[in-house]
Amino acid sequence: MNIIAWIVLGLLAGAIAKAIVPGNQGGGWLSTMFLGVVGAFIGGTLHTFIQTGTLQLSAPDLNIPGVFIAVLGAIIAIFIYGFLSRRNA
């Protein structure tokens, strides 16, 4: 997947995840894109692990199921970040 597709997938997945999760996550468009890209890797890796049983770093494609997987991964990333930031404070 090329860099433009990563940016689009990251912005889309990050924005949807921030809209779904209650509370104020803060950050601008750059942090939203980063959250979406990290979520794509988390979701893609979990999806590959569930399908094949092997742990591989992967990411979904830029299509409807891929965006869904990336959004789920971004939601997981928001909860992990929230847990770690509350624990350190």
DRENNU-801397 format. One line per field, with one value per residue: x, y, z of N, C-alpha, C in turn; residue number from 1; residue in three letters; chain. Coordinates in steps of 0.001 Angstrom, whole numbers, padded with zeros to 6 digits, always signed. Layout:
BEGIN
n_xx = [X_...]
n_yy = [Y_...]
n_zz = [Z_...]
ca_xx = [X_...]
ca_yy = [Y_...]
ca_zz = [Z_...]
c_xx = [X_...]
c_yy = [Y_...]
c_zz = [Z_...]
pos = [NUM_...]
code = [ALA_...]
unit = [A_...]
END
This chain:
BEGIN
n_xx = [+000846_+000573_+001971_+000070_-002333_-001981_-002073_-004693_-006213_-005354_-006248_-009016_-009714_-008752_-010277_-012898_-012677_-012083_-014497_-016230_-015338_-016022_-015409_-012667_-010121_-008238_-005641_-004610_-005059_-002813_-002133_-004443_-004203_-001875_-002833_-004744_-003112_-001508_-003581_-004429_-002291_-002435_-005057_-004844_-002827_-004033_-006206_-004929_-003760_-006026_-007138_-005066_-003530_-000932_+001474_+001926_+003151_+000974_-001138_-004385_-006026_-007030_-010096_-013604_-013898_-011251_-011044_-012848_-011515_-009218_-010363_-011338_-008868_-007785_-009521_-008841_-006213_-006691_-007875_-005744_-003795_-005162_-005367_-002643_-001841_-003419_-002468_+000175_-000133]
n_yy = [-001160_+002209_+005401_+007473_+006107_+005067_+007419_+008322_+006120_+006169_+008736_+008456_+006137_+006905_+009224_+008189_+006376_+008136_+009480_+007489_+006536_+007519_+010672_+013068_+012920_+014606_+016335_+016976_+016859_+015448_+013769_+012267_+010954_+009460_+007859_+006385_+004974_+003440_+002023_+000608_-001155_-002581_-003672_-005092_-006944_-008395_-009408_-011055_-012859_-014078_-015283_-016967_-017919_-017245_-014871_-011998_-008900_-006894_-005029_-003790_-003492_-000612_-000559_-001244_-003399_-003285_-000685_-000965_-002872_-001366_+000722_-000675_-001493_+001042_+001913_+000097_+000978_+003554_+002920_+001529_+003560_+005396_+003889_+003572_+006264_+007166_+005563_+006392_+008965]
n_zz = [+000000_-000822_+000297_+000271_+000475_+003032_+004545_+004029_+004992_+007662_+008576_+008194_+009732_+012275_+012813_+012843_+014967_+017101_+017177_+018001_+020521_+023824_+025470_+025626_+023430_+022419_+020518_+017115_+013545_+012753_+014915_+014903_+012444_+012952_+015039_+013606_+011768_+013498_+014657_+012405_+012054_+014491_+014330_+011877_+012485_+014586_+013161_+011260_+013041_+014175_+011898_+010814_+012923_+013335_+014427_+012864_+011687_+010139_+007887_+007020_+003769_+001785_+001855_+002472_+004479_+005403_+006473_+008572_+010161_+010761_+012232_+014476_+015521_+016090_+018085_+020084_+020447_+021492_+023960_+025186_+025300_+026926_+029305_+029980_+030267_+032401_+034391_+034737_+035657]
ca_xx = [+000000_+001432_+001923_-001193_-003369_-001770_-002558_-006159_-006706_-005085_-007164_-010378_-009870_-008552_-011415_-014050_-012430_-012234_-015916_-016923_-014916_-016441_-014360_-011866_-008797_-007337_-004795_-005070_-005194_-001615_-002271_-005526_-003636_-000976_-003692_-005327_-002079_-001204_-004761_-004426_-001338_-002983_-006185_-004368_-002093_-005018_-006986_-004079_-003607_-007287_-007340_-004024_-002907_+000456_+001599_+002671_+002810_+000339_-002129_-005437_-006069_-007933_-011438_-014554_-013478_-009975_-011316_-013475_-010439_-008368_-011113_-011293_-007514_-007611_-010250_-007972_-005078_-007172_-008032_-004416_-003179_-005875_-004975_-001261_-001692_-004002_-001604_+001381_-000467]
ca_yy = [+000000_+003386_+006343_+008233_+005216_+005015_+008684_+008322_+005114_+006654_+009830_+007937_+005241_+007674_+010119_+007373_+005845_+009227_+009796_+006393_+006427_+008703_+011453_+013959_+012364_+015699_+016181_+017506_+015904_+014616_+012708_+011409_+010105_+008517_+006907_+005496_+004083_+002481_+001160_-000301_-002221_-003410_-004427_-006033_-008021_-009240_-010093_-012131_-013858_-014822_-016099_-017963_-018409_-016793_-013464_-011263_-007497_-006648_-003963_-004036_-002675_+000534_-000914_-001167_-004248_-002795_+000473_-001502_-003478_-000278_+001437_-001503_-001376_+002389_+001938_-000613_+001867_+004628_+002372_+001245_+004846_+005932_+003110_+003893_+007649_+007284_+004825_+007194_+010265]
ca_zz = [+000000_-000922_+001405_+000218_+001014_+004480_+005114_+003947_+005931_+009008_+008912_+008246_+010878_+013498_+013030_+013219_+016312_+018058_+017273_+018682_+021924_+024582_+026115_+024793_+023191_+022096_+019343_+015842_+012442_+012689_+015912_+014431_+011395_+013606_+015736_+012609_+011215_+014561_+014741_+011258_+012345_+015563_+013791_+010862_+013153_+015262_+012128_+010738_+014100_+014286_+010693_+010535_+014134_+013411_+014789_+011844_+011589_+008842_+007887_+006037_+002558_+001816_+001404_+003585_+005602_+005912_+007326_+009773_+010955_+011244_+013267_+015681_+016055_+016643_+019355_+021027_+020729_+022369_+025309_+025733_+025628_+028098_+030478_+030334_+030696_+033732_+035321_+034983_+036249]
c_xx = [+000901_+001151_+000619_-002325_-003223_-002311_-004079_-006757_-006503_-006032_-008593_-010596_-009708_-009726_-012649_-013878_-012583_-013689_-016678_-016607_-015339_-015256_-013612_-010469_-007782_-006543_-005443_-005131_-003988_-001680_-003401_-005026_-002715_-001767_-004304_-004325_-001683_-002364_-004848_-003460_-001854_-004115_-005759_-003631_-003050_-005856_-006195_-003917_-004869_-007482_-006339_-003405_-001442_+000482_+002518_+002218_+002249_-000678_-003165_-005302_-007051_-009240_-012334_-014169_-012152_-010146_-011947_-012427_-009538_-009061_-011114_-009908_-007257_-008361_-009434_-006793_-005493_-007303_-006684_-003727_-003842_-005506_-003560_-001107_-002336_-003115_-000360_+001084_-000648]
c_yy = [+001235_+004381_+007148_+007395_+005093_+006273_+008718_+007338_+005578_+007758_+009325_+007085_+006002_+008579_+009329_+006834_+006931_+009626_+008730_+006365_+007686_+009398_+012307_+013365_+013445_+015431_+016736_+016430_+014973_+013473_+011756_+010454_+009053_+007446_+005912_+004520_+003031_+001503_+000183_-001456_-003145_-004281_-005455_-007211_-008963_-010036_-011264_-013241_-014705_-015745_-017233_-018575_-018044_-015297_-012769_-009811_-007243_-005529_-004245_-003131_-001527_+000138_-000937_-002105_-003802_-001596_+000007_-002106_-002395_+000518_+000638_-001448_-000018_+002539_+001224_+000277_+003009_+004115_+002055_+002544_+005463_+005202_+003481_+005323_+007870_+006620_+005636_+008499_+010217]
c_zz = [+000000_+000202_+001428_+000792_+002528_+005150_+005126_+004950_+007373_+009438_+009085_+009494_+012198_+013821_+013464_+014635_+017372_+018223_+018061_+020171_+022672_+025240_+025116_+024645_+022846_+020824_+018102_+014782_+012350_+013710_+015542_+013355_+012007_+014353_+014760_+012019_+012251_+014720_+013586_+011483_+013448_+015044_+012760_+011463_+013881_+014269_+011546_+011775_+014249_+013095_+010566_+011785_+014255_+013692_+013791_+011857_+010197_+009000_+006812_+004817_+002730_+001126_+002632_+004732_+006217_+006826_+008634_+010715_+011548_+012351_+014569_+016333_+016682_+017964_+020432_+021421_+021654_+023795_+025954_+026141_+026864_+029371_+030921_+030837_+032069_+034774_+035688_+035706_+037732]
pos = [1_2_3_4_5_6_7_8_9_10_11_12_13_14_15_16_17_18_19_20_21_22_23_24_25_26_27_28_29_30_31_32_33_34_35_36_37_38_39_40_41_42_43_44_45_46_47_48_49_50_51_52_53_54_55_56_57_58_59_60_61_62_63_64_65_66_67_68_69_70_71_72_73_74_75_76_77_78_79_80_81_82_83_84_85_86_87_88_89]
code = [MET_ASN_ILE_ILE_ALA_TRP_ILE_VAL_LEU_GLY_LEU_LEU_ALA_GLY_ALA_ILE_ALA_LYS_ALA_ILE_VAL_PRO_GLY_ASN_GLN_GLY_GLY_GLY_TRP_LEU_SER_THR_MET_PHE_LEU_GLY_VAL_VAL_GLY_ALA_PHE_ILE_GLY_GLY_THR_LEU_HIS_THR_PHE_ILE_GLN_THR_GLY_THR_LEU_GLN_LEU_SER_ALA_PRO_ASP_LEU_ASN_ILE_PRO_GLY_VAL_PHE_ILE_ALA_VAL_LEU_GLY_ALA_ILE_ILE_ALA_ILE_PHE_ILE_TYR_GLY_PHE_LEU_SER_ARG_ARG_ASN_ALA]
unit = [A_A_A_A_A_A_A_A_A_A_A_A_A_A_A_A_A_A_A_A_A_A_A_A_A_A_A_A_A_A_A_A_A_A_A_A_A_A_A_A_A_A_A_A_A_A_A_A_A_A_A_A_A_A_A_A_A_A_A_A_A_A_A_A_A_A_A_A_A_A_A_A_A_A_A_A_A_A_A_A_A_A_A_A_A_A_A_A_A]
END
